Amino acid sequence: MVKNISGMSTLAIYNKLYEGFYLSWEYWQGYSRFPL
């Protein structure tokens, strides 16, 4: 896994950023739709 980090880092980072952004957006949409 350490051997592939240089080759996988960029793709993994972008994948995680997109995933995190999508999840946070979905959460925010749900929260704004149903405010506490």
C-alpha positions in Angstrom: 0.0 0.0 0.0 2.9 2.3 0.8 4.4 1.5 -2.6 1.3 2.7 -4.5 0.8 5.9 -2.5 2.6 8.1 -5.0 0.6 6.7 -7.9 -2.7 6.5 -6.0 -2.5 9.6 -3.9 -3.9 12.1 -6.4 -6.8 9.9 -7.4 -7.6 8.9 -3.8 -7.4 12.5 -2.6 -9.8 13.7 -5.3 -12.1 10.8 -4.7 -12.2 11.5 -0.9 -12.7 15.2 -1.5 -15.6 14.6 -3.9 -17.1 12.0 -1.6 -16.9 14.3 1.4 -18.3 17.2 -0.5 -21.2 15.2 -1.8 -22.0 13.8 1.6 -21.8 17.2 3.3 -24.0 18.7 0.5 -26.6 15.9 1.0 -26.6 16.5 4.7 -26.9 20.3 4.3 -29.8 19.9 1.9 -31.6 17.6 4.3 -30.9 19.9 7.2 -32.1 23.1 5.4 -35.1 21.2 4.2 -36.0 20.2 7.8 -34.5 22.8 10.1 -34.5 22.0 13.8 
